[in-house]
Amino acid sequence: MAATPLLLLYAAATAPQWITDHRLASLENRALNHPPPPGTTFGASEPQGPVIGDSGDCWAGFAFTLRTDRPPEEIKRYYEAAPFMQTDAHFSELSVSALQQSADQVSVAVDTIYAGTWDLRCW
């Protein structure tokens, strides 16, 4: 019984982190469910990167790879125009980058900034 207040305090302190992680996972799912560019197949999905921040602003992101013969610039433009990259109620400043990993593989990274007022990882 003495541990109950501590558990409640822990839950109250970590709930914003759980909410943020759920929102990021939802954004990642929307990205992975978006059809890849023509002539492209999904390679693999990398785990969500750590949430970090400063003064209440949070930075987070995720990445995935594609097998393609298309140049990274074309892949970047394709994902910049994707619906999941449009303004999100929870995230601002969504950005995408694409880097050539090998002759037939491009890594796509999606990064975001958001106000994590109650997320302790952002302080």
Residue pairs with C-beta under 8 A, 6 or more apart in sequence:
13 120
16 116
16 117
16 118
16 119
16 120
17 51
17 119
17 120
17 121
20 51
20 58
20 60
20 114
20 116
20 119
21 48
21 51
23 90
23 91
24 48
24 51
24 60
24 62
24 112
25 48
27 62
27 84
27 88
27 90
27 91
27 110
27 112
28 45
28 48
28 62
28 110
30 83
30 84
31 62
31 64
31 79
31 82
31 84
31 110
32 42
32 45
32 64
34 79
34 82
34 83
34 84
36 42
36 66
36 68
37 66
37 68
37 70
37 74
37 75
37 78
39 68
39 69
39 70
40 66
40 67
40 68
40 70
40 75
41 66
41 67
41 68
42 64
42 65
42 66
42 67
43 64
43 65
43 66
43 67
43 105
44 64
44 65
45 62
45 63
45 64
45 65
46 62
46 63
46 64
46 65
47 62
48 60
48 61
48 62
49 60
49 61
49 62
49 63
50 60
50 121
51 58
51 59
51 60
51 116
51 119
51 121
51 122
52 58
52 59
52 60
52 121
52 122
53 59
53 116
53 119
53 121
53 122
53 123
54 122
54 123
55 123
56 115
56 116
56 117
56 122
56 123
57 113
57 114
57 115
57 116
57 122
58 113
58 114
58 115
58 116
58 119
58 121
58 122
59 111
59 112
59 113
60 111
60 112
60 114
61 109
61 110
61 111
61 112
62 109
62 110
63 107
63 108
63 109
63 110
64 107
64 108
65 101
65 105
65 106
65 107
65 108
66 75
66 105
66 106
66 107
66 108
67 104
67 105
68 75
68 104
68 105
68 106
69 104
70 106
71 100
72 98
72 99
72 100
72 106
73 98
75 98
75 106
75 108
76 96
76 97
76 98
76 108
79 85
79 96
79 98
79 108
79 110
80 96
85 94
85 96
85 110
88 94
88 112
90 114
91 112
91 113
91 114
92 112
92 113
92 114
92 115
93 112
93 113
94 110
94 111
94 112
95 110
95 111
95 112
96 108
96 109
96 110
96 111
97 108
97 109
97 111
98 106
98 107
98 108
98 109
99 106
99 107
99 109
100 106
101 107
116 122
